[in-house]
Amino acid sequence: MSDPNLRRSDKPAPPQPLPSPVVDNHTHLDISRDGGAPPDVRAVIDEAVAVGVDRMVQVGCDLAGARFTERVIDAHPELLGGVALHPNEAPKLYAAGELDAAYAEIERIAAHPRVRVVGESGLDYFRTGPDGIAVQQESFRWHIELAKRLGKALQIHDREAHEDVMRILAEQGAPEKTVLHCFSGDVAMARECVERGYYVSVAGVVTFKNARELRAALAQVPLEQLLVETDAPYLTPSPHRGATNAPYLVPLTVRALAEVKNVDVPTLCAALSENSERVYGPW
């Protein structure tokens, strides 16, 4: 549960730095949870580097976010980019008659050499009703093909759509480097992801007391297929649930994951860093 005394405006203290650097492989520096201005990108990066999070993947999941991503990855060497139309964006763009034009702009930005990710794309059956499912699935297939055509990694958003996500990946043929962003599946899904060679990205949810099923699932994933992320400004790890998330809080998730995997933190940090560069290439 969230700390009832903690507000989003309260800034948690920096955690103990990690013994070696890791990557926040999914963050949204263009988004503010309180409706105000987005965070100061340089300040966010500096705070993260100070605790051992020296590289980040900035993900823009609508047209404004994709344009922002294109700008900041050129300005900040610590950042690589990911761009896509979030599954909740696709039905809105389709209804407005703007989906094809949006696809064209995403494809243009995705060709940028420092954009290494097509994503987050996928399926979200939590916020989009039945009328939007067909468009979501068509958009997901389009992004899968874009990632393969450009030779980029694919990051997948999956909310209450596990079966269809896995089915469409199998039907379409997943890119060589496929990442389940903010993994939320069960033990069976984790095992299937491992068998297919997908990467499983772990967010702050792993620290939540009620995430026992998730921790059991992550126990099935070998170190060489694990990544770590914030999904900032969301999913702030315990004990700071309720505050705004940021890349400098990744060490809390890393230490919780080390307990799940029963490995020491230096070993996990080395694996996470190596895996990130295997998926995204050098920064």
Secondary structure, DSSP 8 states (H G I E B T S, - for coil): ---TT--TTS--------SS-EEEEEE-TT--TTSS----HHHHHHHHHHTTEEEEEEEE-SHHHHHHHHHHHHH-TTEEEEE---TTHHHHHHHTT-HHHHHHHHHHHHTSTTEEEEEEEEEETTTS-GGGHHHHHHHHHHHHHHHHHHT-EEEEEEES-HHHHHHHHHHH---SSEEETT----HHHHHHHHHHT-EEEE-GGGGSTT-HHHHHHHTTS-GGGEEE---TTS---TT-TTS---GGGHHHHHHHHHHHHT--HHHHHHHHHHHHHHHH---
